[in-house]
Amino acid sequence: MTDKVIENNQAAIIGEIVSDFTFSHEIFGEGFYMVDISVDRLSDSTDIIPVMVSERLLDVNEDYKGMKISITGQFRSYNRHEERKNRLVLSVFAREIEFVDEIPESAKTNQIFLDGYICKAPIYRRTPLGREIADLLLAVNRPYGKSDYIPCICWGRNARFAGNFEVGSRCAIWGRIQSREYMKKLSEDQLERRVAYEVSVSKLEMVEEEA
């Protein structure tokens, strides 16, 4: 059962370490740390993706900045309480890590597969330039009765298709993890720059439940 649950959330990224490790939390004596990975897009821009790493996978006291790394794991979420409300925090939970000398041009540096359930009515809209977009929130089961809540964004034909999904529908998604900066209004005269993470969907399909 656990293996099947792990299969429904598979993420793989290849990029460059661009931060130090910072302590996140400890579970049963095992420390977990956060590190930022810069992953190139097909365009000239990059995504900065936060990764959670166990101290048992590598020496978190070393300085790895500038080194290239391949990570496989899962895209996970948790709620962090701040400003009197919960904020969804997303990161890649690393299961396997491998340092690499070079990143081949043909390498697929950012891939994710999710199999979960629509837990919020999709939001379909058009940009001022007429581009179709749909926002989804996918609940993906984890072992021991937990779930991850993953924001996903669809474009064009996929957006039209996803806009008709109903809450509770099971959906499979393929795509890439992306970071996006935005300005959060804290008060009338105070803005704060924040970063949101989401899955940019390249393919999606409805999944029929097994009888």
C-alpha positions in Angstrom: 0.0 0.0 0.0 2.8 2.4 0.9 4.6 1.9 -2.4 1.3 2.6 -4.3 0.9 5.8 -2.4 4.5 6.9 -3.2 3.8 6.2 -6.9 1.0 8.8 -7.0 3.5 11.7 -6.3 6.8 11.5 -8.2 9.0 14.6 -8.7 12.5 14.7 -10.3 14.6 17.8 -10.7 18.2 18.5 -11.8 19.8 21.9 -11.0 22.3 23.9 -9.1 22.4 24.4 -5.3 22.2 28.1 -4.6 21.8 28.3 -0.8 23.0 26.9 2.4 21.1 24.3 4.3 18.7 25.7 7.0 17.2 23.5 9.7 13.5 22.8 9.3 12.5 20.2 11.9 13.3 16.9 13.5 11.4 13.6 13.6 12.5 10.7 15.9 16.0 12.1 16.1 16.3 12.6 12.3 16.9 16.2 11.3 15.5 17.7 8.1 16.9 20.7 6.3 15.9 23.1 3.5 18.0 24.0 0.5 17.2 26.0 -2.7 17.9 24.5 -6.1 18.0 26.6 -9.3 16.5 24.7 -12.2 16.7 26.1 -15.8 13.5 26.4 -17.9 13.5 25.9 -21.7 13.4 29.7 -21.9 16.2 31.8 -20.4 14.6 32.0 -17.0 15.0 29.7 -14.0 12.9 28.3 -11.2 14.2 28.4 -7.6 12.7 25.2 -6.0 12.9 24.5 -2.2 14.0 21.0 -1.3 13.7 19.2 2.0 16.7 16.9 2.7 17.3 14.5 5.6 20.7 14.8 7.3 21.1 11.1 6.6 21.3 11.7 2.9 24.3 14.0 3.0 26.4 16.2 5.3 24.2 19.3 5.7 27.1 21.2 7.3 29.1 21.3 4.0 29.0 24.1 1.6 27.6 22.7 -1.7 26.7 26.0 -3.4 27.4 25.9 -7.1 27.3 22.1 -7.3 24.9 20.4 -9.6 22.5 17.8 -8.2 19.9 15.4 -9.3 17.0 14.8 -6.9 14.0 12.4 -6.9 11.3 12.5 -4.4 7.8 14.0 -3.8 6.2 17.4 -4.0 4.8 18.0 -0.5 2.8 20.6 1.4 2.2 21.6 5.0 0.3 24.4 6.6 2.4 27.0 8.4 0.5 29.3 10.8 1.3 33.0 10.3 -0.5 36.3 10.5 -3.5 34.6 12.2 -4.1 32.2 9.3 -2.6 29.1 7.7 -0.2 29.4 4.7 0.4 26.5 2.4 4.1 25.8 2.2 5.4 23.6 -0.7 8.8 21.8 -1.2 10.3 18.8 -2.9 10.9 16.0 -0.3 14.1 14.3 -1.4 14.3 10.5 -1.4 17.4 10.1 -3.5 20.2 12.5 -4.2 23.1 12.3 -6.7 25.7 14.9 -7.5 26.4 15.3 -11.3 29.3 17.0 -13.1 27.2 18.4 -16.0 23.6 18.7 -16.9 23.1 17.4 -20.5 21.2 19.7 -22.8 18.7 16.9 -23.5 18.1 16.1 -19.8 14.6 16.4 -18.4 15.5 18.7 -15.5 12.0 19.2 -14.1 9.3 16.6 -14.1 6.4 15.7 -11.9 3.5 13.2 -11.9 0.6 13.5 -9.5 -2.5 11.3 -9.1 -5.0 12.9 -6.7 -8.4 14.4 -6.2 -9.8 17.8 -7.1 -10.5 19.4 -3.6 -11.7 22.9 -4.7 -13.8 24.0 -7.6 -11.5 24.9 -10.5 -11.1 28.5 -11.4 -11.2 29.1 -15.2 -10.3 32.6 -16.5 -8.9 34.4 -19.5 -5.9 36.9 -19.4 -6.4 40.4 -20.9 -4.6 39.0 -24.0 -7.1 36.2 -24.2 -5.0 33.3 -22.9 -7.1 30.6 -21.1 -6.0 29.6 -17.6 -7.4 27.2 -15.0 -6.3 26.8 -11.4 -6.7 23.5 -9.7 -6.0 22.3 -6.2 -5.1 18.6 -6.1 -5.2 16.5 -2.9 -2.7 13.7 -3.2 -2.7 10.9 -0.6 0.3 10.2 1.5 0.9 7.2 3.8 -0.6 7.1 7.2 -3.8 9.0 6.3 -2.1 12.3 5.3 -2.5 14.3 2.1 -0.6 16.9 0.2 -2.4 19.9 -1.4 -0.8 20.9 -4.6 -1.8 24.0 -6.6 -1.7 23.3 -10.4 -2.1 25.7 -13.3 -3.4 24.7 -16.8 -3.2 26.6 -20.1 -5.2 26.6 -23.3 -7.0 23.4 -24.2 -6.0 21.8 -20.9 -7.5 24.8 -19.1 -10.9 24.4 -20.9 -10.9 20.7 -20.1 -9.9 21.2 -16.4 -12.5 24.0 -15.9 -15.3 21.4 -16.0 -13.8 19.1 -13.3 -15.9 18.6 -10.3 -14.8 18.5 -6.7 -13.9 14.9 -5.7 -12.9 13.9 -9.3 -9.8 11.9 -9.5 -7.2 13.3 -11.9 -3.7 12.4 -13.1 -1.3 15.3 -14.0 2.1 15.5 -15.7 4.1 18.7 -15.7 6.8 20.7 -14.1 7.3 22.6 -10.8 7.6 26.3 -11.2 8.2 29.3 -8.9 6.4 32.6 -9.3 7.1 35.9 -7.6 4.2 38.1 -6.5 3.6 41.1 -4.2 1.5 40.5 -1.0 -0.3 43.5 0.3 0.2 43.6 4.1 -1.4 47.0 4.7 -2.4 50.1 2.8 1.2 51.2 2.3 3.2 48.0 2.8 3.9 45.3 0.2 6.0 42.2 0.6 7.6 40.2 -2.2 6.7 36.5 -1.9 7.2 33.3 -4.0 4.5 30.9 -4.9 5.1 27.3 -6.1 2.8 25.4 -8.3 2.7 22.7 -11.0 2.6 23.9 -14.6 0.5 21.2 -16.3 1.5 19.8 -19.6 -0.9 16.9 -19.7 -3.9 15.8 -17.5 -6.6 13.2 -17.7 -9.5 12.0 -15.6 -8.9 8.6 -13.8 -11.7 6.1 -13.4 -11.9 4.8 -9.9 -11.3 1.0 -9.6 -14.4 -0.9 -8.6 
